[in-house]
Amino acid sequence: MNEEMFDEEMMEDMMLEGGRSTAPTYRTPFRRGGRYGQQQNKPQEFTQEKIHVWAFDSKAVPGGIYSYRLRIGFFNPIAGRNWFREDQKDLRFQRILWTDWTSPPSLVSIPRRTYFFPKSTMTTVADSSISVEIFRKQMGEWHKRTFRVAAGSEIGAIIKEKRQLSRPGAVLGRQSPLPSRNPLGRPTAQNTETVEVDYRTGATVVDVLHDQNHWVIKPNITQNINCTEIVYRDNDGDIKRIGSNKGTWPAELVNIYNKIQRDISKQKKPSPRDMRRRMSSFDDESM
């Protein structure tokens, strides 16, 4: 039955049944211009030039560097049907259509979430311990805490801390007014919550060495810095050293430390709008 004959028979049936205006659903595939695969009937996702894909590696470890090759598979909606063009007959029984592998492989660096830095403090030779600052990024914010460590100590631990809520009273979806007599937004019992911060670094102190000389070579100058030094075993079992004086650190480590400090200052600094809102609330409560 060709397309013209089908249309004529359908029109006769419709007239005999009272001239219904709605045609049966099985007539749709036979309409002129309605065949699958024609350019004017392709979905938008078939004609766009770029398709954005998000890939997630659930086994990635912070601080690691990974090399990935990627290919994308599309489900074949007409697999097993004889609806292919002559030059695509080989795709008829492929339920998934795969692209080529990306080339060259892309390198992805996973940011670390925990860093520790020795503090340059006055110590004696008899004192075998030293203070370290540990920074931990958790839930999008940096947390900072100082630990005292010695030979054999693990650097860092899990600590319960009180954290100021970004929106006062935002606990379990409830909202409460700003605490009284707190125009600067200082933490109080009404706008804080207790959280566990994992400051563990996976490193262990091997020894604490005092009066260590570090020769630092800079442009046009060579500087001798005397400071305390930590010898530690990192998470991979490698033995490393780091001085308590910032001037002895590698440039990359100095840049990381400075960036963390800038990020923390942005976290603590309220916006002008927040300050006006807090001051307005304080004035209302004072009246």
Summary of the structure (lengths in Angstrom):
residues: 287
radius of gyration: 33.7
end to end distance: 88.3
largest distance: 109.1
contacts: 614
relative contact order: 0.10
helix: 24%
strand: 31%
